[in-house]
Amino acid sequence: FTGGELLRLLYQHPAFDVLQATSRSKERKTVGHVHPNLREMDLRFTSPEDLESVDVLFAATPHGVSMEHIDEFQDAADTVVDLSADFRLDSEEQYDEWYDGHVCSEYLEKSEYALPEINRDNLPGADLIASGGCNATATILGLKPLFDAGILDGDEQAVVDVKVGSSEGGAGGGDASSHPERSGIVRPYAPTGHRHEAEIEQFLGLSVSFTVHAVDMTRGASATCHLFPNAPVSKGDLWTAYRDAYADEPFMRTVAGGGGVYRYPEPKAVAGTNFGEVGFEVDPGNRRLVVFSAIDNMMKGSAGQAVHAANVALGIEETAGLEFAGLHPVGAP
């Protein structure tokens, strides 16, 4: 699914020409056969064994594939943007703890995390870029302004509950992703120990109690974070923190209890876009902050983030190819 989103974005991008799309399972089929919204693309999938020489290679592969083929990828392209989990973390020890180890850990110190809102300064000129996990992206975007403003310092209790759509499970999600089993659910599928906790701890220095639910939507990740700061915090403090963090960010919007139906961040409001929404409320009786964030898991959480990072890395206007503002009204995203 994210490979299809990449093709959609790059096909319309003013600075990229799509020269090749590879697939083992769909070799020789047209792109439109697999992604019907792209039927006008005159392109067929070819074997990954026959990589052409390109300026930029985007790899939307399952975890473990890119690390085994990174030398081939870098031989084929000046810049590699990886959408798997293979280069997101800093150390081999983290992969031993959270994944199944790493076969080329020497590349970890060379890779740059794709999310421009937290790593923009390190992206220009990067030749290996690692797109972040969608659940981690939603959580980090919601919480980072509180660390930047000194409202949180990392030793607070933090409980994060994430609701995600079915596309997060991929095209081969198995029985749990079939429509009769998925329809109408609010199903905990990672009550503890979700791998994206590693990214949150890496970038925020915060250990979180993290739970993920599968819900009845196709696109989107929505994080609700319950935080217990060590000192009182006002709504004014929070507005200042989020404005300071995101006022100049082209793809971030703060939505915090205004009027109308959409008073807080919702995946439906950002479906198909590279926008992220953040919001908050204060519970003074319990000395609790509630922080909300919402993204499209395949866009801001994957393909859109990857293209955004590539734009920054290559000196292209960072919003190029990502200007789609979304639709309203729209059905289940």
RODO-2510 file (C-alpha; in nm, 4 decimals, decimal comma):
residues 333
     n   res          X          Y          Z
     1     f     0,0000     0,0000     0,0000
     2     t     0,2750     0,2506     0,0830
     3     g     0,4513     0,1571    -0,2407
     4     g     0,1363     0,2614    -0,4229
     5     e     0,1228     0,5862    -0,2309
     6     l     0,4857     0,6525    -0,3214
     7     l     0,4067     0,6015    -0,6888
     8     r     0,1055     0,8330    -0,6629
     9     l     0,3154     1,1086    -0,5071
    10     l     0,6185     1,0692    -0,7323
    11     y     0,4110     1,0409    -1,0523
    12     q     0,2727     1,3909    -0,9868
    13     h     0,5916     1,5349    -0,8372
    14     p     0,7402     1,8287    -1,0327
    15     a     1,1014     1,7224    -0,9692
    16     f     1,0868     1,3419    -1,0058
    17     d     1,0394     1,1090    -1,3006
    18     v     0,9416     0,7517    -1,2125
    19     l     1,1706     0,5261    -1,4155
    20     q     1,1111     0,1867    -1,2555
    21     a     0,8822     0,0101    -1,0108
    22     t     0,9833    -0,3342    -0,8881
    23     s     0,7888    -0,6227    -0,7389
    24     r     0,8493    -0,9935    -0,7035
    25     s     0,4826    -1,0896    -0,6797
    26     k     0,3521    -0,8447    -0,9440
    27     e     0,6344    -0,8660    -1,1976
    28     r     0,5237    -0,7789    -1,5554
    29     k     0,1838    -0,6510    -1,4372
    30     t     0,1016    -0,2858    -1,4960
    31     v     0,1063    -0,0436    -1,2067
    32     g    -0,2629     0,0252    -1,2731
    33     h    -0,3454    -0,3435    -1,2369
    34     v    -0,2248    -0,3312    -0,8768
    35     h    -0,3098     0,0313    -0,7941
    36     p    -0,6267     0,1216    -0,9892
    37     n    -0,5985     0,4913    -0,9071
    38     l    -0,2780     0,4916    -1,1173
    39     r    -0,4115     0,3321    -1,4352
    40     e    -0,2806     0,6191    -1,6450
    41     m     0,0815     0,5341    -1,5535
    42     d     0,2543     0,3692    -1,8492
    43     l     0,4720     0,1432    -1,6358
    44     r     0,5033    -0,2264    -1,5544
    45     f     0,6583    -0,3842    -1,2496
    46     t     0,9977    -0,5406    -1,3098
    47     s     1,2126    -0,7716    -1,1005
    48     p     1,3997    -0,6228    -0,8031
    49     e     1,7010    -0,8170    -0,9309
    50     d     1,7210    -0,5786    -1,2279
    51     l     1,7592    -0,2415    -1,0594
    52     e     1,8268     0,0475    -1,2941
    53     s     2,0664     0,3273    -1,2097
    54     v     1,8684     0,6179    -1,0610
    55     d     1,9223     0,9332    -0,8590
    56     v     1,6871     0,8260    -0,5790
    57     l     1,5654     0,4792    -0,4837
    58     f     1,2642     0,4441    -0,2538
    59     a     1,2439     0,1020    -0,0872
    60     a     0,8992     0,0001     0,0419
    61     t     0,9921    -0,3511     0,1499
    62     p     0,9054    -0,5718     0,4464
    63     h     1,1307    -0,5480     0,7507
    64     g     1,4589    -0,7296     0,6976
    65     v     1,4778    -0,6949     0,3169
    66     s     1,6512    -0,3586     0,2878
    67     m     1,9247    -0,4453     0,5346
    68     e     2,0119    -0,7498     0,3243
    69     h     2,0193    -0,5530    -0,0018
    70     i     2,1436    -0,2096     0,1058
    71     d     2,4736    -0,2463    -0,0816
    72     e     2,2831    -0,3155    -0,4046
    73     f     2,0495    -0,0245    -0,3374
    74     q     2,3361     0,2166    -0,2815
    75     d     2,5173     0,0904    -0,5906
    76     a     2,2033     0,1674    -0,7921
    77     a     2,1234     0,5113    -0,6467
    78     d     2,2886     0,8207    -0,5043
    79     t     2,0174     0,8475    -0,2377
    80     v     1,8242     0,5615    -0,0763
    81     v     1,5033     0,6291     0,1152
    82     d     1,3933     0,3238     0,3111
    83     l     1,0359     0,2908     0,4375
    84     s     1,0922    -0,0240     0,6425
    85     a     1,2162    -0,0385     1,0011
    86     d     1,5664    -0,1442     0,8973
    87     f     1,7540     0,1814     0,9576
    88     r     1,5322     0,3784     1,1985
    89     l     1,7199     0,2986     1,5169
    90     d     2,0683     0,4019     1,6208
    91     s     2,2301     0,0822     1,7407
    92     e     2,2597    -0,2907     1,6887
    93     e     2,1601    -0,3385     2,0537
    94     q     1,8227    -0,1747     1,9883
    95     y     1,7562    -0,4134     1,6999
    96     d     1,8514    -0,7077     1,9200
    97     e     1,5983    -0,5886     2,1789
    98     w     1,3086    -0,4763     1,9606
    99     y     1,3441    -0,6694     1,6342
   100     d     1,5417    -0,9788     1,5280
   101     g     1,8880    -0,8300     1,5154
   102     h     2,0600    -0,6534     1,2266
   103     v     2,2861    -0,7895     0,9543
   104     c     2,4617    -0,4654     0,8546
   105     s     2,4703    -0,2496     1,1660
   106     e     2,7559    -0,0411     1,0235
   107     y     2,4919     0,1477     0,8230
   108     l     2,2935     0,2565     1,1291
   109     e     2,5225     0,5473     1,2131
   110     k     2,5029     0,6648     0,8506
   111     s     2,1247     0,6774     0,8227
   112     e     1,9106     0,9831     0,8945
   113     y     1,5582     0,9683     1,0374
   114     a     1,3182     1,0980     0,7747
   115     l     1,0757     1,3050     0,9834
   116     p     1,1697     1,6670     0,8983
   117     e     0,9888     1,8132     1,1990
   118     i     1,2505     1,6577     1,4262
   119     n     1,5500     1,6002     1,1970
   120     r     1,5404     1,8664     0,9239
   121     d     1,8911     2,0006     0,9939
   122     n     2,0530     1,6611     0,9336
   123     l     1,8713     1,5689     0,6117
   124     p     2,0409     1,7889     0,3455
   125     g     2,2851     1,5737     0,1532
   126     a     2,1913     1,2504     0,3342
   127     d     2,2361     0,9409     0,1169
   128     l     2,0497     0,6947     0,3427
   129     i     1,7174     0,8100     0,4864
   130     a     1,4972     0,5977     0,7134
   131     s     1,1267     0,6764     0,7250
   132     g     0,9757     0,6561     1,0731
   133     g     0,7100     0,4167     1,1977
   134     c     0,3559     0,5526     1,1681
   135     n     0,2576     0,5003     1,5329
   136     a     0,5879     0,6459     1,6513
   137     t     0,5469     0,9404     1,4143
   138     a     0,2023     1,0263     1,5490
   139     t     0,3232     1,0019     1,9099
   140     i     0,6486     1,1933     1,8612
   141     l     0,4731     1,4775     1,6775
   142     g     0,2261     1,5071     1,9640
   143     l     0,4833     1,5056     2,2452
   144     k     0,7995     1,6701     2,1135
   145     p     0,6788     2,0317     2,1632
   146     l     0,6350     1,9570     2,5353
   147     f     1,0002     1,8561     2,5621
   148     d     1,1185     2,1538     2,3571
   149     a     0,9288     2,3862     2,5928
   150     g     1,0561     2,2177     2,9092
   151     i     0,7073     2,1051     3,0147
   152     l     0,8281     1,7433     3,0136
   153     d     1,1789     1,6221     3,0900
   154     g     1,1461     1,2468     3,0440
   155     d     1,0837     1,1125     3,3936
   156     e     0,7061     1,1618     3,3885
   157     q     0,4461     0,8892     3,3661
   158     a     0,3187     0,8668     3,0088
   159     v     0,0396     0,6436     2,8782
   160     v    -0,0131     0,6353     2,5008
   161     d    -0,3122     0,4734     2,3307
   162     v    -0,3045     0,4532     1,9507
   163     k    -0,5917     0,3620     1,7177
   164     v    -0,4931     0,2499     1,3669
   165     g    -0,6590     0,1587     1,0381
   166     s    -0,6388    -0,1691     0,8509
   167     s    -0,3833    -0,0488     0,5952
   168     e    -0,1223    -0,0561     0,8719
   169     g    -0,1349    -0,4358     0,8510
   170     g    -0,0347    -0,4296     0,4847
   171     a    -0,1849    -0,6058     0,1840
   172     g    -0,1203    -0,9480     0,3364
   173     g    -0,2666    -0,8874     0,6790
   174     g    -0,4173    -1,2359     0,7089
   175     d    -0,7421    -1,3484     0,8692
   176     a    -0,7542    -1,0594     1,1174
   177     s    -0,7644    -0,8108     0,8293
   178     s    -1,0486    -0,9735     0,6337
   179     h    -1,3527    -0,7485     0,6167
   180     p    -1,5906    -0,9644     0,8258
   181     e    -1,3334    -0,9927     1,1037
   182     r    -1,2220    -0,6303     1,0877
   183     s    -1,5560    -0,4550     1,0513
   184     g    -1,6846    -0,2780     1,3608
   185     i    -1,3877    -0,3590     1,5820
   186     v    -1,1879    -0,1794     1,8513
   187     r    -0,9333    -0,4571     1,8993
   188     p    -0,6158    -0,4360     2,1106
   189     y    -0,3435    -0,5970     1,9032
   190     a    -0,0309    -0,4698     2,0779
   191     p    -0,1210    -0,4158     2,4440
   192     t     0,2473    -0,3957     2,5437
   193     g     0,5893    -0,4073     2,3860
   194     h     0,5125    -0,2447     2,0502
   195     r     0,8309    -0,1968     1,8484
   196     h     0,7632     0,1709     1,7851
   197     e     0,8290     0,2390     2,1528
   198     a     1,1973     0,2203     2,0628
   199     e     1,1709     0,5236     1,8339
   200     i     0,9791     0,7254     2,0917
   201     e     1,2404     0,6548     2,3583
   202     q     1,5239     0,7230     2,1134
   203     f     1,4023     1,0676     2,0111
   204     l     1,2275     1,1891     2,3254
   205     g     1,4107     1,0042     2,6016
   206     l     1,0713     0,9035     2,7384
   207     s     0,9657     0,5549     2,8369
   208     v     0,5965     0,5205     2,7524
   209     s     0,3214     0,2757     2,8429
   210     f     0,2070     0,2114     2,4877
   211     t    -0,0983     0,0232     2,3565
   212     v    -0,2265    -0,0032     1,9991
   213     h    -0,5830    -0,0860     1,8908
   214     a    -0,7002    -0,1862     1,5457
   215     v    -1,0226    -0,0010     1,4612
   216     d    -1,2712     0,0042     1,1762
   217     m    -1,1072     0,2498     0,9390
   218     t    -0,8759     0,1983     0,6430
   219     r    -0,6288     0,4859     0,6742
   220     g    -0,5038     0,6676     0,9793
   221     a    -0,3269     0,6594     1,3124
   222     s    -0,4653     0,8509     1,6114
   223     a    -0,2639     0,8785     1,9336
   224     t    -0,4068     0,9846     2,2705
   225     c    -0,1318     1,0521     2,5236
   226     h    -0,2002     1,0849     2,8981
   227     l     0,0813     1,2712     3,0725
   228     f     0,1427     1,3646     3,4325
   229     p     0,3922     1,6528     3,4477
   230     n     0,5799     1,7361     3,7650
   231     a     0,4526     2,0956     3,7781
   232     p     0,1231     2,2674     3,6924
   233     v     0,0705     2,3459     3,3241
   234     s    -0,1823     2,5907     3,1807
   235     k    -0,3528     2,5930     2,8436
   236     g    -0,1549     2,9056     2,7650
   237     d     0,1673     2,7154     2,8264
   238     l     0,0534     2,4464     2,5851
   239     w    -0,0503     2,6886     2,3124
   240     t     0,2885     2,8576     2,3394
   241     a     0,4700     2,5232     2,3189
   242     y     0,2856     2,4039     2,0091
   243     r     0,2995     2,7397     1,8320
   244     d     0,6732     2,7670     1,8950
   245     a     0,7282     2,4145     1,7659
   246     y     0,5059     2,4129     1,4588
   247     a     0,4281     2,7696     1,3490
   248     d     0,6734     2,7432     1,0593
   249     e     0,6091     2,3785     0,9748
   250     p     0,4165     2,3510     0,6467
   251     f     0,2469     2,0220     0,7331
   252     m     0,1547     2,0641     1,0993
   253     r    -0,1764     2,1979     1,2337
   254     t    -0,2818     2,2570     1,5948
   255     v    -0,6458     2,1717     1,6639
   256     a    -0,7318     2,2072     2,0306
   257     g    -1,0939     2,2332     2,1394
   258     g    -1,2274     2,4952     1,9025
   259     g    -1,5803     2,5129     1,7695
   260     g    -1,7531     2,2901     1,5184
   261     v    -1,7543     1,9136     1,4791
   262     y    -1,3798     1,8557     1,4381
   263     r    -1,2583     1,9969     1,7695
   264     y    -0,9555     1,7720     1,8085
   265     p    -0,7220     1,5912     1,5660
   266     e    -0,8870     1,3185     1,3594
   267     p    -0,7416     1,0882     1,0923
   268     k    -1,0435     1,1579     0,8719
   269     a    -0,9411     1,5236     0,8447
   270     v    -0,5940     1,4400     0,7116
   271     a    -0,6707     1,1296     0,5018
   272     g    -0,4608     1,1194     0,1854
   273     t    -0,2458     1,4143     0,2935
   274     n     0,0958     1,4745     0,4471
   275     f    -0,0545     1,6843     0,7264
   276     g    -0,0295     1,5995     1,0919
   277     e    -0,2705     1,7417     1,3482
   278     v    -0,1975     1,7895     1,7183
   279     g    -0,4156     1,9073     2,0041
   280     f    -0,4468     1,8977     2,3815
   281     e    -0,6584     1,9422     2,6911
   282     v    -0,5708     2,0074     3,0566
   283     d    -0,7195     1,8063     3,3439
   284     p    -0,6154     2,0186     3,6452
   285     g    -0,7955     1,8003     3,8992
   286     n    -0,5705     1,5071     3,8123
   287     r    -0,2669     1,7149     3,7090
   288     r    -0,2996     1,5425     3,3738
   289     l    -0,2380     1,6573     3,0186
   290     v    -0,4169     1,4829     2,7348
   291     v    -0,2412     1,5218     2,3993
   292     f    -0,4013     1,4141     2,0719
   293     s    -0,2341     1,3626     1,7364
   294     a    -0,3594     1,2278     1,4058
   295     i    -0,1927     1,1360     1,0773
   296     d    -0,2594     0,9289     0,7685
   297     n    -0,0421     0,6266     0,8430
   298     m     0,0482     0,5758     0,4757
   299     m     0,1256     0,9431     0,4136
   300     k     0,2701     1,1369     0,7079
   301     g     0,3455     0,8003     0,8643
   302     s     0,5248     0,6559     0,5617
   303     a     0,5219     0,7576     0,1928
   304     g     0,4511     1,1289     0,2461
   305     q     0,7181     1,1503     0,5147
   306     a     0,9642     0,9764     0,2798
   307     v     0,8985     1,2190    -0,0068
   308     h     0,9094     1,5171     0,2316
   309     a     1,2492     1,4019     0,3607
   310     a     1,3783     1,3433     0,0084
   311     n     1,2728     1,6957    -0,0883
   312     v     1,4704     1,8381     0,2031
   313     a     1,7713     1,6118     0,1420
   314     l     1,7944     1,7061    -0,2265
   315     g     1,7291     2,0787    -0,1878
   316     i     1,3868     2,0637    -0,3538
   317     e     1,1042     2,2847    -0,2258
   318     e     0,9941     2,0776     0,0710
   319     t     0,6225     2,0912    -0,0046
   320     a     0,6694     1,9792    -0,3668
   321     g     0,4380     1,6936    -0,4606
   322     l     0,2673     1,7037    -0,1220
   323     e     0,0246     1,9928    -0,1561
   324     f    -0,2966     1,7852    -0,1610
   325     a    -0,5233     1,9340     0,1071
   326     g    -0,7591     1,6384     0,1493
   327     l    -1,1337     1,5994     0,0956
   328     h    -1,4411     1,6843     0,2998
   329     p    -1,6831     1,5232     0,3377
   330     v    -1,5310     1,1820     0,2851
   331     g    -1,6199     0,8300     0,3958
   332     a    -1,4133     0,6073     0,6212
   333     p    -1,0513     0,7000     0,5497
***
